[in-house]
């Protein structure tokens, strides 16, 4: 069921609901637009919306920040205490961190730190479990780990892990010394970042994904389960109990390149996936089997951004999705009855 929609001023590529309870009604979105010509440029924006509550969902624009073309945005991880931060990876090779300024009546984002990570473009990012470090994937196949303390960014590790664009990087949710990466070279890798990651590769699988790896999403309810998405249109679930040789235990065809995977905030094994040319899908994986619960095809361009609302006491699941060339942002409620399909 559709709740609200709006068109952004650039090509929409990422959306993120704030995971912090006090700002669960905040939704961030980002854009990336390539201006071609004799002097090509890559511009973008970060948007902050108030979606209200589940009983009255809307898209009320709080703020728009013009910046370089944005490839990825991520809120700092939810938890008790601490500032609420939003990190941005952009086409200028920069990592930028904003924090919510609570002196404003509604709260707005203010930039607190920025660092040029590389001459290559920053394509993706992820926070570690304590939100004190950020891993950034780069267009030259490299990865960087950047510490974030006292609003300062400092590169602490960098290594060349892949041959082509590194589209996805993620910290292990239970062991912050492990970082997973995926690339256009079809490789799914894991690195120990305590000392010289290039010399401490935990594993690298180059045989299972038949096209580039564009999403890695550890399962928050199972420390030994990792979901990956690929241009080969397959959602895969990996068993990492043997950390040096993970097993691909489940595969689900979603009919489009799996660009983004987001786990349901309370239902284990239920995910929302952005499937590029095939819209969005809700899928369930359990007991080694996978199935598509629902497809959503009301976007008319590449499906890139997707996320779940994480506010408490919600009677209905709410998601936000965005698509690239039509610049469309939607907030909607799945029609799937999770109480019967996921019990």
N, C-alpha and C positions, 0 to 999 in steps of 0.2 A: 504494500500500500504506500503510495507516494505521499510524503508529508510536506516537502518544500524543495524548491530548486532555484538556481540563479546561474547567470552566465558571468564568467570571469573575464578580465580584460586581456588575458593571454592564454596560451595552451596549458590546460590544467593537467598536472602530473602527480600530485600527492595530496592526501588528506590525512589528518590525524586528530582524533578526539583526545583531549587532555586526560591522562590517566589519574590525575590527582583529584581526590574527592571534592575539594573545595572549588575546583574549576572544571568539574565534569561537563558543564554546559558549554565549554569553550571548544571550538573546532578550528583548527588551522588548515589552510590550503595553500598550495604554491603553484606557480606557473613558470614555464620556460618557453620563450619565443625566439626563434632564429630569424634575424633580419638579414636576408641575403643581399648581395650586390658587390660593388667595388670595395666597400669597407664593411664586411659582415660584422654583426654584433649579436650578442646573446643577452637578452633582457628578461627580467622576471619580476615577480611580486610575491610577497607573503601576505596572506589574508587571515584575519582573526574574526571569527563569527561567534555570536551567542545563539545557541540553538534552543534555548529555553529548557523546558522539561518535557518528559515523555508524554504528558497529557496535552501539551500544546507546543508542538515542535515547529520551529521556524528557522530562518537564516537571517539574523540581524547583524549586519556588518558593523563591527567595532572599529576596525583598523585595517589599513592597506599600506604595506611598506614596499616601495619600489627598490629593486636591487638587481644584481646580475641574474642571469637565467638560473633557476633553482632546479636541481635534480632530485633532491630529497630533503625532507624535514622530519624531525623526531623530537617528541617531548621527552624530557628526562623521566626516568621511571618513577611510578607512583610509590608512595610509602609515607611513613610518619615523619613530619618535619621536613626542613630543607626548603630551599627556594624552588619555584617552578620555572623550568628553563625549556626553551625550544631551540634546537640546533638546526642549522641550514648548511647543506653542501651545494656549492654552486659552480658555474661554468668558468669563473675566473680563478679556479683552484683554491678557493677560500672556504674556511670553516668559520661560521658566524654563530654566536650564541646570544639569544635574547632571554631576558627574564621578565616576568610579569611585575609591573610597577603597581603596587597596591595603594599608592597615594591617590591614584585616579579612582573615581567612583565605580567604574566597571572593571578596572584593571586593563592596562594596555602593555604591549611588548616594548621593551627598550633594549637596544643593543648594549651588551656589557663587555663583549670581547669578540675579536675577529683576528684570524691568522691566515696568511697565504700559505697553504700546505705545500703546493707544488705548482709548476708551470703547466702541468696537465690539469684536466678538469676533475673536480670532485663529484663523483657519481652517486655515492651512497654513504650512509653513516649509521652507526648504532651506538647506544650508550651501554656501558657495563652495568652490572646489577646495582652498584652503589651510586651510579650517575656521577662518577668522578673521572672517568676516562671515556673517550669517544674513538671508535675505529672508523676510518674513512677509506673508501675504495676509490681508485683513480683510473683515469682513462688510459694510462700507459701500462696497466696491469699491476701496479704497485698498491700497497696498503700502508697506512700510517696509523699509529696509535697516539692519541693526543690527550694529555692529562688536562683536567679542568678543575682547578682549585683556586679559591678566592677570586673567582672571575677571571683567572688567567689561563691561557691556552699555551701548552708547551709540548712539542713533539718529542716523544720518548722512544718510539720505535718506528722504523720504516724499512720495507723490504719489497723486492720484486718477486711476487708470488705467481704471476700468470703472464701468458704471452699476449693477451689482448685485454679489452676493457673489463674492468672488475666491477660488475654490476651490483654485487651484493656482498655485504660483510656483516657478521653478527657475532656478538659475544655469546659464549656458553652461559646460560642463566644460573648455573650452579658452580662453575669454575671460571672465574674471571681471567684466569691465565690462558684460556683457550679461545681462539678466534677462528670462525669459519668464514671461508671466502668462496665465491663462485664467479665464473667469468665466461666471456665469449669463446674461450678455448675449450669449453665443455667440461672443465675440471671443477670438482667439488673438493675443497681442501680444508684442512684444520692445522693450526699453528700454535705452538707454545710460545707465548710472547715474553716469558720471563727473561730470556737472554737470546738475542740474535735469532729472530723467528725464521729467517731464511735457512738457518742451520738446524732448526728444530721443528721440522714439519712432522706432525703427528700422523697424518694420512693424506693421500691424494687419490681420488677416484676419477679416472678419465674414461671409463668404459660404459657407464650406465646411461648418462645423459647423452642423447644423440645430437643435441644442439646446445647453444649457450645456456649456462645456469644464470638465472636472473633473480632468484629469490631464495633465501635461506631463513627459516623461521623455527627456532627451537620451541618445543612444546612446553608451555609453562606448567602443565600438570603432570609431566612425565620427564624426569631428568635424563632419560636415555632415548628420547624420541625427538627427531629433527625432521621437519618438513622442508622439501625443496621444490622449487618451480623452475621450469625451463621453457625455452622457445619451442621445444618439441611437444608442447601442449599437454604435458603430463605432470600431475602432482604426485610426488613420491614421499614416502615416509621411511625414515632410516632408524634402525636400531643401533645405538652406539655403545652398547654394553662392552663390546670389544672395541675400545676406542681407536686402536690402530687399524681395524678392518671393519668399518660399519657395514651393516647389511641392509640392502633395499628390500624391506619386507612387504610393502604395499605400494601399488601404483594405480592412479585414477586418471583416466583421460578426460580432459575438460574442454577439448575442442578449440582451444586457442592458447597462445603462449602465456604461461602462468607467471605474470609479472610481479604480483604481490599476494602474500598469504597472511591473513590475520586470524588469530585464534579467538574463539568466542570467550568473553570474559569469565564465564562460569561453567560452560559445558565442554568437558574434555573431548577432544577429537573432532569438534565442529569448527570449521574454518570458513572464512569468507575469502574468495580468490578473485583477483582482477585478471581476466583472461584475454586481454588485448583485443583481437578481432572478434571474440565471441562473448563480449559482455562480461557479466559477473556471475559467480556461482557460489552457492552454499553447498558445502560437502561435509560428509561425516566419514570418519575412519575409526574403526574399532575391530578388535580381534582379527587383525590381518586382512580385513575387507574394507573397501571404500565404495561410497555411492554419492551421487549428486542429489541433493535434497531439493534444490530450487535453482532456476536460472533467472537472471534479470537482464533484459535486453532493451531497456528504455534509453540507453545512451546510443549515439549514432557515430561514434568514433572510437579510437583506441582506448580500451579500458585500462587505466593505469593506477589510480588511487582508490583505496578502500580501507575502511576501519569500522569498528564497533563502538557504539556509545557505552561508557563504562560506569555511568551513575548507578547508585544503589536504589533498591526498592522499585525497580522497573518491572512492570507487568508484561511489557512487550519489548522484544529486541529492536534496536534501532541501529541503522548503519548509514554511513556516508560514502558516496562513490563519486569519482570524477573521470572525465574522458578528455582526451587531448585536443584534437583539432576543432571539435565543436565547443570547447571551453566550458563544458557543462558540469555543474556541481549539483548533486542530488542528495537529499536525506529521505530515507524510506524505511518501511517496516516490512520484514519478511513475512510471507504468508504461511510459512512452514510452522506447524504446531510442534514445537520442540518437546513439549511434555509427552507426546506420544511417540515421536520419531527418535528421540534421544534418551529415552528412559532406560 
